[in-house]
Amino acid sequence: MIYAYAKLTVTNPDSLAAYRTQADAALARHGGAIVKASKDIETLEGKPDIGDVGAILSFPDRDAAFAWINDPTLSDIHGLRRGAGGSDIMILA
């Protein structure tokens, strides 16, 4: 099991709302899941750009995470997330 951290800066809440209705199923296609997502993010140390929403995602392995982000059949769903504002996703290997 590996995890990924997603940081979203929301400028289009409607696009994010549309993404959220499809995100679980899109992740599940590659064995992924949302472990926790929250708007309530607090800095422990430093001055990071924490965005508006943070999420921890789980995947069975690294290949599954890359399969999810690169799946051409999910491009419209990824487009909703990207259209919501800034989107940074990092693997925690």
Accessible surface in RSA format (square Angstrom, percent):
REM  Atomic radii and reference values for relative SASA: ProtOr
REM  Chains: A
REM  Algorithm: Lee & Richards
REM  Probe-radius: 1.40
REM  Slices: 20
REM RES _ NUM      All-atoms   Total-Side   Main-Chain    Non-polar    All polar
REM                ABS   REL    ABS   REL    ABS   REL    ABS   REL    ABS   REL
RES MET A   1   148.17  76.7  88.22  58.4  59.96 142.8  86.21  73.3  61.96  82.1
RES ILE A   2    27.74  15.8  25.71  19.2   2.03   4.9  27.74  20.0   0.00   0.0
RES TYR A   3    92.63  43.2  92.63  52.7   0.00   0.0  55.19  41.5  37.44  46.1
RES ALA A   4     0.76   0.7   0.76   1.2   0.00   0.0   0.76   1.1   0.00   0.0
RES TYR A   5    58.38  27.3  58.38  33.2   0.00   0.0  50.44  37.9   7.94   9.8
RES ALA A   6     6.03   5.5   5.90   9.1   0.13   0.3   5.90   8.3   0.13   0.4
RES LYS A   7    26.08  12.7  25.62  15.7   0.47   1.1  15.32  13.8  10.76  11.5
RES LEU A   8    13.36   7.4  13.36   9.6   0.00   0.0  13.36   9.4   0.00   0.0
RES THR A   9    52.14  37.1  51.36  52.1   0.78   1.9  46.15  62.0   5.99   9.1
RES VAL A  10    36.61  24.1  16.53  15.0  20.08  48.4  16.61  14.4  20.00  54.2
RES THR A  11   110.56  78.6  75.97  77.0  34.59  82.4  69.67  93.6  40.88  61.8
RES ASN A  12    61.62  42.5  59.70  57.7   1.92   4.6  12.39  29.8  49.23  47.6
RES PRO A  13    91.69  66.8  87.51  79.8   4.18  15.2  88.19  72.8   3.50  21.8
RES ASP A  14   116.88  81.9 109.88 109.4   7.00  16.6  30.83  72.6  86.05  85.8
RES SER A  15    14.22  12.0   9.18  12.3   5.04  11.6  11.22  23.9   3.00   4.2
RES LEU A  16    10.13   5.6  10.13   7.2   0.00   0.0  10.13   7.1   0.00   0.0
RES ALA A  17    56.89  52.3  50.57  78.0   6.32  14.4  54.69  77.0   2.20   5.8
RES ALA A  18    38.47  35.4  30.92  47.7   7.55  17.2  37.75  53.2   0.72   1.9
RES TYR A  19    20.70   9.7  20.70  11.8   0.00   0.0  12.28   9.2   8.41  10.4
RES ARG A  20   116.79  49.0 100.23  51.1  16.56  39.4  46.42  63.4  70.37  42.6
RES THR A  21   115.59  82.2  75.13  76.2  40.46  96.4  75.32 101.2  40.27  60.9
RES GLN A  22    68.53  38.3  66.40  48.5   2.13   5.1  23.94  51.0  44.59  33.8
RES ALA A  23     4.52   4.2   4.22   6.5   0.30   0.7   4.41   6.2   0.12   0.3
RES ASP A  24    92.51  64.8  87.28  86.9   5.23  12.4  36.23  85.3  56.27  56.1
RES ALA A  25    69.46  63.9  59.09  91.2  10.37  23.6  66.16  93.2   3.30   8.7
RES ALA A  26     2.92   2.7   1.27   2.0   1.65   3.7   2.43   3.4   0.49   1.3
RES LEU A  27     1.69   0.9   1.69   1.2   0.00   0.0   1.69   1.2   0.00   0.0
RES ALA A  28    64.25  59.1  46.07  71.1  18.18  41.4  47.77  67.3  16.48  43.7
RES ARG A  29   139.90  58.7 103.74  52.9  36.17  86.1  44.23  60.4  95.67  58.0
RES HIS A  30    42.15  23.0  31.82  22.1  10.32  26.4  31.83  32.8  10.31  12.0
RES GLY A  31    47.30  58.3   0.00   N/A  47.30  58.3  27.08  74.3  20.22  45.3
RES GLY A  32     6.67   8.2   0.00   N/A   6.67   8.2   0.00   0.0   6.67  14.9
RES ALA A  33    48.27  44.4  44.36  68.5   3.91   8.9  48.27  68.0   0.00   0.0
RES ILE A  34    66.74  38.0  42.15  31.4  24.59  59.3  42.15  30.4  24.59  66.7
RES VAL A  35    83.80  55.1  53.40  48.3  30.41  73.3  59.14  51.4  24.67  66.9
RES LYS A  36   132.84  64.8 128.23  78.7   4.61  11.0  78.88  71.0  53.95  57.5
RES ALA A  37    49.19  45.2  26.73  41.3  22.46  51.1  27.26  38.4  21.93  58.1
RES SER A  38    33.41  28.2  24.23  32.3   9.18  21.1  22.10  47.1  11.31  15.9
RES LYS A  39   148.05  72.2 123.70  75.9  24.35  58.0  70.53  63.5  77.51  82.6
RES ASP A  40   129.62  90.8 105.15 104.7  24.47  57.9  35.00  82.4  94.63  94.4
RES ILE A  41    51.68  29.4  29.34  21.9  22.34  53.8  32.49  23.4  19.19  52.1
RES GLU A  42   151.14  86.8 126.90  96.0  24.24  57.7  44.44  86.0 106.70  87.1
RES THR A  43    56.88  40.5  30.14  30.6  26.74  63.7  25.90  34.8  30.98  46.8
RES LEU A  44   182.30 101.5 144.78 103.6  37.52  94.3 146.96 103.2  35.34  95.1
RES GLU A  45   157.09  90.2 132.98 100.6  24.11  57.4  52.83 102.2 104.25  85.1
RES GLY A  46    54.48  67.2   0.00   N/A  54.48  67.2  34.17  93.8  20.31  45.5
RES LYS A  47   205.40 100.2 165.15 101.3  40.24  95.8 115.22 103.7  90.17  96.1
RES PRO A  48    74.20  54.1  46.53  42.4  27.67 100.6  58.28  48.1  15.92  98.9
RES ASP A  49   107.94  75.6  85.44  85.0  22.50  53.2  44.70 105.2  63.23  63.1
RES ILE A  50    56.27  32.0  52.56  39.2   3.72   9.0  54.58  39.3   1.69   4.6
RES GLY A  51    21.55  26.6   0.00   N/A  21.55  26.6   5.91  16.2  15.64  35.0
RES ASP A  52    64.76  45.4  56.81  56.5   7.95  18.8  20.11  47.3  44.65  44.5
RES VAL A  53     5.32   3.5   5.32   4.8   0.00   0.0   5.32   4.6   0.00   0.0
RES GLY A  54     8.26  10.2   0.00   N/A   8.26  10.2   5.22  14.3   3.04   6.8
RES ALA A  55    11.97  11.0  10.73  16.6   1.23   2.8  11.86  16.7   0.11   0.3
RES ILE A  56    54.42  31.0  54.42  40.5   0.00   0.0  54.42  39.2   0.00   0.0
RES LEU A  57    10.15   5.7  10.15   7.3   0.00   0.0  10.15   7.1   0.00   0.0
RES SER A  58    11.98  10.1  11.98  16.0   0.00   0.0   1.84   3.9  10.14  14.2
RES PHE A  59     1.12   0.6   0.79   0.5   0.33   0.9   1.12   0.7   0.00   0.0
RES PRO A  60    64.98  47.4  49.97  45.6  15.01  54.6  53.87  44.5  11.11  69.0
RES ASP A  61    69.62  48.8  68.98  68.7   0.63   1.5  28.70  67.6  40.91  40.8
RES ARG A  62   120.93  50.8 119.59  61.0   1.34   3.2  46.91  64.1  74.02  44.9
RES ASP A  63   111.66  78.2 105.68 105.2   5.98  14.1  30.12  70.9  81.54  81.3
RES ALA A  64    15.49  14.2   9.87  15.2   5.63  12.8  15.09  21.2   0.40   1.1
RES ALA A  65     6.26   5.8   4.50   6.9   1.75   4.0   4.90   6.9   1.35   3.6
RES PHE A  66    93.95  47.0  93.07  57.6   0.87   2.3  93.82  56.9   0.13   0.4
RES ALA A  67    41.68  38.3  29.67  45.8  12.01  27.3  39.30  55.3   2.38   6.3
RES TRP A  68     5.54   2.2   5.54   2.7   0.00   0.0   4.65   2.5   0.89   1.4
RES ILE A  69    48.24  27.5  38.88  29.0   9.36  22.6  38.88  28.0   9.36  25.4
RES ASN A  70   102.72  70.8  79.52  76.8  23.20  55.9  32.24  77.6  70.48  68.1
RES ASP A  71    19.40  13.6  12.79  12.7   6.61  15.6   7.68  18.1  11.72  11.7
RES PRO A  72   110.34  80.4  92.91  84.7  17.42  63.3  99.92  82.5  10.41  64.7
RES THR A  73    91.85  65.3  62.27  63.1  29.58  70.5  70.23  94.3  21.62  32.7
RES LEU A  74     1.76   1.0   1.73   1.2   0.03   0.1   1.76   1.2   0.00   0.0
RES SER A  75    63.93  54.0  55.77  74.4   8.17  18.8  37.56  80.0  26.37  36.9
RES ASP A  76   120.30  84.3 110.79 110.3   9.51  22.5  37.10  87.3  83.19  83.0
RES ILE A  77    26.61  15.1  26.61  19.8   0.00   0.0  26.61  19.2   0.00   0.0
RES HIS A  78     3.01   1.6   3.01   2.1   0.00   0.0   3.01   3.1   0.00   0.0
RES GLY A  79    34.38  42.4   0.00   N/A  34.38  42.4  25.77  70.7   8.62  19.3
RES LEU A  80    50.41  28.1  48.69  34.8   1.72   4.3  49.79  35.0   0.62   1.7
RES ARG A  81     6.76   2.8   6.20   3.2   0.55   1.3   3.89   5.3   2.86   1.7
RES ARG A  82   123.80  52.0 111.23  56.7  12.57  29.9  49.80  68.1  74.00  44.8
RES GLY A  83    42.19  52.0   0.00   N/A  42.19  52.0  31.20  85.6  11.00  24.6
RES ALA A  84     2.30   2.1   2.28   3.5   0.02   0.0   2.30   3.2   0.00   0.0
RES GLY A  85    20.86  25.7   0.00   N/A  20.86  25.7  12.19  33.4   8.67  19.4
RES GLY A  86    40.13  49.5   0.00   N/A  40.13  49.5  33.95  93.2   6.17  13.8
RES SER A  87    34.87  29.5   4.99   6.7  29.88  68.8   3.38   7.2  31.49  44.1
RES ASP A  88    67.24  47.1  63.86  63.6   3.38   8.0  14.20  33.4  53.04  52.9
RES ILE A  89    53.15  30.2  20.80  15.5  32.35  78.0  20.80  15.0  32.35  87.8
RES MET A  90    87.14  45.1  82.89  54.9   4.25  10.1  52.60  44.7  34.54  45.8
RES ILE A  91    49.36  28.1  23.16  17.3  26.19  63.1  23.16  16.7  26.19  71.1
RES LEU A  92    95.01  52.9  80.96  57.9  14.06  35.3  86.39  60.7   8.63  23.2
RES ALA A  93   110.01 101.1  38.82  59.9  71.19 161.9  64.76  91.2  45.25 119.9
END  Absolute sums over single chains surface
CHAIN  1 A     5670.0       4377.0       1293.1       3307.8       2362.3
END  Absolute sums over all chains
TOTAL          5670.0       4377.0       1293.1       3307.8       2362.3
